[in-house]
Amino acid sequence: MRAVDHLVMPFNTLPEACDWFERIGFVVAPEAAHPFGTGNACVFFADGRYLEPLSIVDPAAYDAAKAEGHLFVERDADVRNLADRPAISGLAFSSSDALADREQLLEEEAGEDGLVEFGRTMRLPDGGAAELSFRLAFAAIHAADAPSFFCCEARHSVRPDRSALTTHPNGATGVTGVTLTAPDPQVFRDYLSAVCGSPAENNPDGSLTFALECGRLDIVPRDVGSFAIESVTITVADLAFARKFWQGQGIACAEESDGVAVDCPNGRGRIRFIEERS
């Protein structure tokens, strides 16, 4: 059984992403650059998970990495070329050993041979910096518009203090679920079981649920559309307080049975908010 590490959200620019996330009540980390041409400005949560708004910050490095067959960049480029772009393009799972995760995925015929290894500098709110390094192992991808699933191993020993980045004005505390859609969820049953590291649970409405550490992944049937990430579910300490915050910011929210949802500005998808349960 795997645990969510973070979700990738492609934006045209990082200032655009930062502005939107701050408007809906998130603290956004300082911008950071990857050596392969992308950059991020992450939204971290107290539960250790995070959202990764991602944009191209060095086109030359990005194009060079793509030409070399860099898996992360190739998949990001495919998504950016879509007319109907998903707001959430990728889901990373926490890994303590990406090499072992790659072998497990390959054994279950759900993996890629290639790895991505890189390091970067993280700027901290106090003005300091931390050197971070990562190894990524990828699940196979079904099509250019399909979600990218990968295992993310943090190989650095330093553990940056992110406490100043995890107290959000809207009261958000963590990521508890991810919802995918597909015309026929059963087609992806074995694949998602390998990706999530847990068996599928059948639901009466035709959807499937995969248990994750501290959360769940659901795939629900849709008559139209393709295999895609529809939403991420985030917990807030007080939903009534969060509603008032969004009203004050002029943010449109859709009421749902167990919470509210906000449409993402960068493509097709939503962020769902539910109240944290003790």
Residue pairs with C-beta under 8 A, 6 or more apart in sequence:
1 196
1 197
1 198
1 211
1 212
1 213
2 93
2 94
2 151
2 195
2 196
2 197
2 198
2 212
2 213
3 93
3 94
3 212
3 213
3 214
3 215
4 49
4 91
4 92
4 93
4 94
4 175
4 178
4 212
4 214
4 215
5 49
5 50
5 92
5 93
5 94
5 95
5 152
6 42
6 49
6 50
6 51
6 52
6 92
6 152
7 51
7 52
7 88
7 90
7 91
7 92
7 175
7 178
7 229
7 232
8 52
8 54
8 76
8 88
8 89
8 90
8 91
8 92
8 148
9 17
9 51
9 52
9 53
9 54
9 87
9 88
9 89
9 264
9 266
10 54
10 55
10 76
10 79
10 80
10 85
10 89
10 266
10 267
11 17
11 53
11 54
11 55
11 266
12 55
12 266
13 55
14 31
14 39
14 40
14 41
14 53
14 55
14 57
16 55
16 265
16 266
17 28
17 41
17 53
17 55
17 266
18 28
18 31
18 41
18 53
20 265
20 266
21 28
21 41
21 43
21 51
21 53
22 28
23 249
23 251
24 170
24 246
24 249
24 251
24 262
24 271
25 168
25 169
25 170
25 171
25 172
25 242
25 245
25 246
25 249
26 43
26 168
26 169
26 170
26 172
27 43
27 44
27 164
27 165
27 166
27 167
27 168
27 169
28 41
28 42
28 43
28 53
29 41
29 42
29 43
29 44
29 122
29 125
29 162
29 165
30 41
30 123
30 124
30 125
31 39
31 40
31 41
31 57
31 123
32 39
32 40
32 41
32 42
32 120
32 121
32 122
32 123
33 39
33 57
33 58
33 120
34 40
34 118
34 120
35 61
35 118
35 119
35 120
36 61
36 62
36 65
36 70
36 72
36 73
36 118
37 56
37 57
37 58
37 59
37 60
37 61
37 62
37 63
37 64
37 65
37 73
38 54
38 55
38 56
38 57
38 62
38 72
38 73
38 76
39 54
39 55
39 56
39 57
39 58
40 52
40 53
40 54
40 55
41 53
42 50
42 51
42 52
42 53
43 50
43 51
43 53
43 168
44 50
44 162
44 165
44 166
45 166
45 168
45 172
45 173
45 174
45 175
45 234
46 166
46 167
46 173
46 174
47 173
47 174
47 175
47 214
48 174
49 174
49 175
50 175
51 175
51 232
52 92
53 266
54 76
56 62
56 80
62 73
62 77
65 73
66 73
66 74
66 77
69 114
70 116
71 112
71 114
71 116
71 136
71 138
72 116
72 136
72 148
72 150
75 89
75 90
75 141
75 148
76 89
78 144
78 145
79 85
79 86
79 89
79 144
79 145
79 148
81 144
82 144
82 145
84 145
84 267
84 268
85 266
85 267
85 268
86 145
86 147
86 228
86 229
86 267
86 268
86 269
87 264
87 265
87 266
87 267
87 268
87 269
87 270
88 147
88 229
88 231
88 232
88 264
88 269
89 147
89 148
89 229
90 147
90 148
90 149
90 150
91 147
91 148
91 149
91 150
91 178
91 217
91 229
92 136
92 149
92 150
92 151
92 152
93 101
93 149
93 150
93 151
93 152
93 195
93 196
94 151
94 152
95 101
95 135
95 137
95 151
95 152
95 153
96 153
97 153
98 115
98 135
98 136
98 137
98 151
98 152
98 153
99 115
99 135
99 137
101 137
101 151
101 153
102 111
102 112
102 113
102 115
102 137
102 138
102 151
103 111
104 111
104 194
104 197
105 111
105 112
105 137
105 138
105 139
105 140
105 151
105 194
105 195
106 113
108 190
108 194
109 140
109 194
110 139
110 140
110 190
110 191
110 194
110 195
111 137
111 138
111 139
111 140
111 194
112 137
112 138
112 139
112 140
112 141
114 138
115 135
115 136
115 137
115 138
116 134
116 135
116 136
116 138
117 133
117 134
117 135
117 136
118 133
118 134
119 131
119 132
119 133
119 134
119 156
120 131
120 132
120 133
121 129
121 130
121 131
121 132
122 129
122 130
122 131
122 132
122 160
123 129
124 130
124 160
124 161
125 164
125 165
126 164
130 156
130 158
130 160
131 156
131 158
132 154
132 156
132 158
132 160
133 154
133 155
133 156
134 152
134 153
134 154
134 155
135 152
135 153
135 155
136 150
136 151
136 152
136 153
137 150
137 151
137 153
138 148
138 149
138 150
138 151
139 148
139 149
139 150
139 191
139 194
139 195
140 191
141 148
142 191
142 227
143 226
143 227
145 226
145 227
145 228
146 226
146 227
146 228
147 180
147 227
147 228
147 229
149 195
169 245
170 236
170 242
170 245
170 246
170 273
171 236
171 237
171 238
171 241
171 242
171 245
172 234
172 235
172 236
172 242
172 273
173 234
173 235
173 236
173 237
173 276
174 214
174 234
174 235
174 276
175 215
175 232
175 233
175 234
175 235
176 214
176 215
176 216
176 233
176 234
176 235
176 274
177 215
177 216
177 217
177 218
177 232
177 233
177 272
178 215
178 216
178 217
178 218
178 229
178 231
178 232
178 233
179 217
179 218
179 219
179 220
179 229
179 230
179 231
179 232
179 233
179 272
180 188
180 192
180 217
180 218
180 219
180 220
180 227
180 228
180 229
180 230
181 219
181 220
181 221
181 222
181 225
181 227
181 228
181 230
182 188
182 219
182 221
182 222
182 226
182 227
182 228
183 221
183 222
183 223
183 224
183 225
183 226
184 221
185 206
185 207
185 208
185 219
185 220
185 221
186 208
188 208
188 219
188 227
189 200
189 208
192 200
192 208
192 210
192 217
192 219
193 199
193 200
193 210
196 210
196 211
196 212
196 217
198 210
198 211
198 212
199 210
200 208
200 209
200 210
201 208
201 209
201 210
201 211
202 208
203 209
205 220
205 221
206 220
206 221
207 218
207 219
207 220
207 221
208 218
208 219
209 216
209 217
209 218
210 216
210 217
210 218
210 219
215 233
220 230
228 268
228 269
229 269
230 269
230 270
231 261
231 269
231 270
231 271
231 272
232 271
232 272
233 259
233 272
233 273
233 274
234 271
234 272
234 273
234 274
235 273
235 274
235 275
235 276
235 277
236 242
236 273
236 274
236 275
236 276
237 275
237 276
238 275
239 259
239 260
239 273
239 274
239 275
242 260
242 273
243 253
243 260
246 253
246 260
246 262
251 262
252 262
252 263
253 260
253 261
253 262
254 260
254 261
254 262
254 263
254 270
256 272
258 274
259 272
259 273
259 274
259 275
260 272
260 273
261 270
261 271
261 272
261 273
262 270
262 271
262 273
263 269
263 270
264 270
264 271
